Amino acid sequence: MCAVPTDLSTSTSSDTDLAAEERALASEYAALQERGLKLDLTRGKPSPEQLDLSNGLEKALDGADLASGGADARNYGGLDGLPAARRLGADLLGVDAAEVIAGGNASLTFMYQYLLNAWLNGPLGPETAWRRETAQPRFLCVVPGYDRHFTITESLGFEMLNVRMLDSGPDMDEVERLVAGDSSIKGIWCVPKYQNPTGHTFTDDTVRRLARLGSIAGPNFRIMWDNAYAVHDLYDDPPVLLDLMECCRAEGTADSAVMFASTSKITRAGAGVAFMAASPGNLAQFRKHLGVQTIGPDKVNQLRHVNFLRDIDGIRALMRRHAAIMRPKFERVLSFLDAGLAGRAQWTRPRGGYFISVDVAPGTAREVVRLAAGAGVKLTPAGATFPYGRDPDDANIRLAPSYATLDEIDQAMPVFVIAVRLAAVRRRQHR
Ligand SMILES: Cc1ncc(COP(=O)(O)O)c(C=O)c1O
């Protein structure tokens, strides 16, 4: 995302002009309040219409032999998941099936488990345990970013360091500078395709530089590569993400890449299949930890998904149907931003994923969220896209167009636009 501008006003205005603008906006805002809206743009969830696309899951086991396919799906065991499910995950993540574990319903659980295991037991065995290396581990957090990543590292006691998300991906100059000078930095959170919330995809150069981090930071550094939006394209000419695992192999740093994905936003949110991919050494150590917690994943659900999705072509066909529902919503939100906020805020134009990131006038994001709520439109809390909920510029707001209907977007976006403008003009008045 572009650097936050210091002043988003289009022109310098006199006190009288500002007062007139404030009065006009305040009266528009009051009129919107009278509509008694009750709308929500916070939810990065698939809409019911999208979930309906996977209702075929219900019938995907009709007549199926649950005991075929390499393991009896009805019974205990198979810690790595069904072979066919692992192949599906391998296609999603662009790796080899042998590098994949197919798990339960949430990739976030894998991420939490991986980091906990690395801290307690070591990413590659007890002698590599992070707790032996430092009393105060640190983690790089790309901002704006995904709040649940930050909650994981916060809950495990990591100190989180912000690194700016640029249009090309994380600010790699800053990442390299930080890891070179601080061995307590144990990893970095990345959402490489259609990043949450900017929607940007990491460039080839960024991926190559990330692959080199293992040589700079040491063998126990980990890139948490959360490819949650790997196939969530809105258009037919998607950006192509360079293969991190291959780049790491070329650099001799394959242990540094730990990859995640799930079918949460392909089939059912929180009721799909999660995947984790990593080097043989990482997986061997992780399995020991995983095997303490479970005898094996829900293989019946995995089989249901394999029968329903079949392969990567089946996934892509389904994702085109998702895109047909999502694209008009993204475009509608963008058309309101273009019409109402040009020169007054900055926003991204994602080609996929689930979010649009808006930078409003610095120092006003919290006020924008408060004003919008006052007119019945709930927005993601300002600061949520930063570790500890603290946006140093108080500027970033994440919009989630997926769950609202087009009609709801048409009602909610004028409120957002007026809230952004009103908060900005009031701030300029009080400067
Ligand atoms: C970047 C990212 N990762 C992971 C998730 C959640 O994935 P899962 O449902 O597999 O835990 C989300 C959900 O919004 C997300 O945006």
The ligand as an SDF file (V2000), in Angstrom:
LIG
                    3D

 16 16  0  0  0  0  0  0  0  0999 V2000
   -5.2070  -14.3500    5.7490 C   0  0  0  0  0  0  0  0  0  0  0  0
   -6.1580  -15.3180    6.3790 C   0  0  0  0  0  0  0  0  0  0  0  0
   -5.7010  -16.4680    6.8650 N   0  0  0  0  0  0  0  0  0  0  0  0
   -6.5130  -17.3690    7.4510 C   0  0  0  0  0  0  0  0  0  0  0  0
   -7.8600  -17.1100    7.5990 C   0  0  0  0  0  0  0  0  0  0  0  0
   -8.7120  -18.1270    8.2720 C   0  0  0  0  0  0  0  0  0  0  0  0
   -8.5040  -19.3850    7.7030 O   0  0  0  0  0  0  0  0  0  0  0  0
   -9.0950  -20.6970    8.3360 P   0  0  0  0  0  0  0  0  0  0  0  0
  -10.5740  -20.6150    8.2820 O   0  0  0  0  0  0  0  0  0  0  0  0
   -8.5360  -21.7910    7.4820 O   0  0  0  0  0  0  0  0  0  0  0  0
   -8.5930  -20.8030    9.7580 O   0  0  0  0  0  0  0  0  0  0  0  0
   -8.3850  -15.9100    7.1040 C   0  0  0  0  0  0  0  0  0  0  0  0
   -9.8060  -15.5880    7.2790 C   0  0  0  0  0  0  0  0  0  0  0  0
  -10.2530  -14.4830    7.1030 O   0  0  0  0  0  0  0  0  0  0  0  0
   -7.5100  -14.9950    6.4910 C   0  0  0  0  0  0  0  0  0  0  0  0
   -7.9410  -13.8160    6.0070 O   0  0  0  0  0  0  0  0  0  0  0  0
  1  2  1  0
  2  3  1  0
  2 15  2  0
  3  4  2  0
  4  5  1  0
  5  6  1  0
  5 12  2  0
  6  7  1  0
  7  8  1  0
  8  9  2  0
  8 10  1  0
  8 11  1  0
 12 13  1  0
 12 15  1  0
 13 14  2  0
 15 16  1  0
M  END
$$$$
